[in-house]
Amino acid sequence: MALLPVEDALERILAAAQPMSGEDVPLLQAAARVLASDVIAQLTQPPFDASAMDGYAVRPADVATLPATLKLIGESAAGHAFSGTIGKGETVRIFTGAPVPAGAGAIVIQENVKADGEHITVVEGSPDPEHIRPKGRDFRKGEAALTRGMRLTSRDILLAAAMGHATVPCARRPKVAILATGDELVMPGDKPRPDQIISSNPYGLATMLAAFGAEPVLLGIARDTLADLDEKIATAADADILLTIGGASVGDHDLVIPALKARGVELDFWKIAMRPGKPMIFGHRDSQLVLGLPGNPVSSMICTRVFAVPLIARMLGHTDASAHSGTAPVAHALSANGPRTHYMRARIGGDGRVTPIENQDSSLIAPLARADCLIVRPAGSPALAEGTQVQVLPLDF
């Protein structure tokens, strides 16, 4: 099978995405969730003209000439509104957040007033219209202040609560089953034999996918037998996405493709023109999508970032740009690229320029951990001079 260009592979993966159904999520559980539909304000905020200052509610005509003495007829506090109407020559003591009484059109701040029993004297200053927060200044009943496709922040949760909602409609988080494969793997915390290594990939992948709204489930490690692979793959039947790690090539011990086929997975492609990450599988069984990732940790993480993260965003209907790339000037010259798209581990400096990590060996995890982005070098890209804008894919999440 010829190597498939990255752009074509991504297009085919995204075309297979099915939107997630919606569910009502309590506010305290909704942070970072994606809205499945607009959230409509159930009330108007503020629900009345409200005072922005402590002071006195007055009629502007009564304080047009200073000093002005007014009769104090009551008080308006938050939760305890004055029920009457202010007439000529009258005033009401008012506090921040309290409803402005009928008849009043301005607030005189308390610093500009001398109080004497049942009367006050406004001695200086002029009423500022900004001292009154008009009804509906924040939002009005029926407005869609939060819209479908948004990823909810703490500030959005605050707004949803203020609009009268105890729950918000969110897209169901795609369930992603993650299966590591290989006799050489042991779990973190276990002591490996001299010929074994730690299974680190599932933890990096799960964290990345959870950050973008997925619900990762770790299936453990499948040994290099068709029977064990079949048993583990069968447990992922209810997942929206199955991610396998390792065994995606065509060696004698690479059994993932036969195991997937035996479980009814129809393969779309399994070789991509990218580095690192060439031996990646994509297919489906019924509505479940299957991504078979390389076992190399760097390749596995980069393939997940390039393909699985945009897939999750598409399934959620997520509308912001967090899953996509931007550009930055490169800090030093880059040589010409070869026939495969190259994802170079890099960091963005305080000056906004991007510098590749010195060692690009795809077997090294520590340099990947130091990176906060990937420089994307298209296949056949020519040499680039220092300062040239390059495509950058964020990793800092």
N, C-alpha and C positions, 0 to 999 in steps of 0.2 A: 504493500500500500504506500503510495506517495505521501510525502509529508504535507499536511494540510496547513495553509497559512493561518496564523493566529486569528486574524480578523474573521475568516470564514468559520473557524471553529467556534468562536464566540457567538457569531450570528446564529449558528445552528443550535447551540446550547440555549441561547435566549429565546429562540423561536419555539422551543419545547416547553418553556415555562408556563405553568398554569397559575392563575391568581389564587391567592389564599382566601378562604371564606372569612367573614367577619365574626367577632365575638365581643361582648360587652366586658370590659376590664375595669375593676375598681381603680380609682385614681392612684392609690398608693402602690399599685402594681403596674402602672401604665408608663412609667418613665422609659424612654428609648423605644417604645412601641410605635408602630406606624398606623396612622388613622386609616380605617377602611371606608369612612364616609365623613362628610363635613360635620362639625359640632356646632349646633345652632344655639345661640344665647336664649335662655329661657326667661330672662328678665332684662331690665335696663339698668345700667350702672353709670353714674349714680342714679338711684331711683327717684331722686328729687334734687333740686338746686341745693347744694351743700356749701357750708362755709369752709374755706381753706385756712382760716386763721381764728385765733381767739380774739374776741372783740365785741362789737355791738352792731346789730342789724339796723339799718336806717333807710329812710327815703332820701335819695340824692338831693332833692330840692331843699331838704331841711338842713343840709350841711354845706350848701353852696357858698354861704358866707360864714366865716369863722371870727371869733368863737361862736359856737351854737350850743344852747342848752336844751336838752331833751328830757322828756319824762320816761323813766324806766318802768315798763309795764309787765315784764316777765323775763323768762329765761328759756333758751333752746339748747339742749345738750344732745349728744349722740344717744339715740335710743329713747329720748324724752323730748319730743318736738313741742314747740309752742303752738297751741291750737287756735289762737286768735289772729287778728289782723292788725298790722301796724298802721296807725293813722297819723295825721299831720302832727308834728312836734313830739312823736313818740319813738321809743327805741326798745329793743329786746337784747338782753345779754346773750351772746352766742359763743359756742365753743367749736373747735375744729371738728369737722365731720357732721355737725348738726344741720338739720333742715333749715333753710332760710325761710322765715315766716312770710306769710302772704302780706303784700303791701310794701315789703322791703325791696330795695334794688341795689344795695351796696353794703359793704362791711367796713366799719372803721376799726382799725386795730387798737387793742387796749392801751398800747404805749402812747397813743395820741389823745387819750381821754383822761379827764379828772372826774372821779365818781364821788357823789355826795348824797348818800341815802337813796331817795327815790328819783334823783336826777343825775344826769351826767353832763359834762361840758366837753365838747370836742374842741380842742385848743389848737391843733395844727394838722397838717397833712391833708390829703384829698383821698376820697374813696377810690380804691383800685378795683376795676372789674374782675381782675384775676383772683381777687379774694373770694369770689364765688365760683364754685365748680358746677357748671350747668348740668341739668338732668341729661343723661345719655352721652355725656362727653367722652366716656370710656368706650362703651358699646351699648347697642340698643337691642331689645328683644327681637328675635327673628334674624339677626345678623349671623353669618357664618364666619365667626372670628378665627376658627381653626379649620383647616381644609384637608380633604382627603390626600393621602400620600405623605403628609408631614411625619417626621420622626419627632416624638414628643420630648421636649426638654422639661426641666423643673419649672421653667417659666410658663410653659404651655399648660402644665398641670395646674398651676396657680390660676391661670385664666379660665380653664375649664371649671374649676371649683367655683370661681366667682360668677360664672355664667349659670350656675345652678345645677351642675352635673355631679353625681356621685360616681358614675361610670362613664367611660368613653368607648366608642366603637373602634376596635383595633383589628387589623388583619391577624389571623392566626399565625403564630410563629411556625415556619416550616421545620418539621422534625428532620434532623440530619443524623443518620446512623453512621458512625465512623468505625471502620474495621481495619486494624493493623494486621499484617500478614508476615510470616517468616519465622523459621526455626531459630534464627539468630537473636530474636527479641526477648527481652524480659521487661517486666513492669518497673516503673520508677520505685525505688525503695528496695527492690530485690537485688541480690548480688549476682552479677553476670559471670558466667564461665569465661575463660580466656578467649573463647571464640564467639562471644555474644556481646550485644550492645543494648542500651536502654531504649525502650519504645517511647521516644519523646514526641514524635509527630502528632499523635492524637490530641495531646494537650495544647500544642500551639494552634492546631486547626480548630479545635473546639472553642478556644478563646477568641480567635479571629471571627469565626462565624457567629458566635453569640453576640459579639460587639456590633454585628450588622443585622441582628434581629432573628437569628435562627435559634432553634432549640436542639443543641447537640446532645447525642447519646453515644457513649463509648461502648462498643461491643467487645472490647478486649482484643486478644491476639489469636488469630487463626494460624495453626501450624501448617507446614507445607505438605498437606495431604488434601486430596479432593473431598474426602469425607468430612474433615474438620472445617474446611472452607464452606462446604455445602450447609453444614449445621449452623455456622455463624451467619451466613447470608440469609438463611431461612428466618432467623430471628429479626431481621430488618424489614419484614414484609409490610409493616405499618408505617414505615418512614417515607417521607416525601422525597428524600434524597438519600442515596447510599453512596458513601465515600469509602472506597477501599484504598489501602496504602501498601504499595509494594507489589511485586509479582506481576507487573503490568507489561513486561517485555515478553520475549519469546524463547527464553532459555529453558533448559530441562526442568528447572525448579520453579519456573514462572507459571503457576497454575490458575491464576485469577481469571483469565479469559475463559478457559474451559469450564471453570466452576460457575461463572456468571451465565454462560450459555446453557449449562445444564439446568439452571434455575429459570430459564426462559427469558433472559436478558437479550434484547436485540441490540447489537452493537452498531453504532453509527460510524465512529472512527476511533483510531487508537495510536496515531502518530501525528505530532504537531511540529511545525517548523519553528521551534522556539528553543532557547537555551537560557537557563536550564529548564528541563521539563518535557523533553520530546516524547517519551513513552507514556502518554496519558490517554485513558480510555473514556469514551462517552457512549452511553446507550440508555435504554429504558426497558422496564418490564411493566406493562400496563401503564398506570399513571406515575409510577416511580421513576425518577431520573437517577442514573448511575454515573458517577465519575470515578474512574480508576486512576489514582495518583501514583507517581513514581515513589519509590521507597526512600530516595535521597531526601533528607529533611528540608534542605533549601529548595529543591525542586518541588517538593510537596507543598510547602508554604507558598511559593510563588504561583504555582498552578491554581491553588485555592484563591489567592488574591486576584489573579487575572480572570478566572472563570467562575468560581463558586460565589464570590462576593457579588458580582453583578447579577448572577442568577438569583440569589436571595433577594436582592433589591427589586428585581423584576417581579418576582413572585409576590412580594409584599406591596407592590405598587408604589414603592418609595420614590419620591420625586426630587430629592435634593442631589447634590453632586458628589456626595462623600464616597461613592463607589467608583468614581470616574477620575480621569487624569487631568492634570494641569500642565503648565510649562514653567521653566526656570532657566536662567542662564547657567551654562556649565562653567565651573571654576577653572578648568584647564582643558587643553586640546584633547580630543578623542580621535583614535585611529578609526579607519574605515571598518564597518561591520561586515560579517560574512553573510551566508545565505539564509540564516535563521534569525528571527527577532530575538534580540538579546535584552534580558532584564538585569541591569547592573545594580547591585546594592549600593546605596549612596546616602549621603546626609546633606541637608540644606543648612547652610551657615547663617549667621546673624545678618549677613549682607544680602541674603536671599539667593545666593549662588549655590549650585548643587555640585558636590564633590563625590566621585565614586570612592567606595571603600577600596583600600589598597589591594587586598587579596580577594579576587573574584572566584576562587575555587568553590565549586558548588557543593563540595562535601563539608564545608566549614560552617558551623552554626554560630560561633561567636561573632564573626564579622556581620552576619545577618542581624544578630541582636543589636549591633551598634548602628545599623542602618535605620533611617526613618522614612525612606522612600526608595523607589526603583526608577532608574533612568531607563526609558524604553527606546532602544535603538532598532528601528525597523530593519527588516532584511535588506541587505545591499546598501545600507546607509553609508554615504561617503564620510571621509574624515571631516571633523568639525573643529573650528578654531575656538579658542577661549572666548567665552561670552556669548556663544551661539545659544539660542533658545532650544531646549530639548524637552521632550514629553516626560512628565514625572508622574508616577503613580504613588500616592501616599501610603505609608505603612504604619504611621504613628497612631495606633489605636489599641 
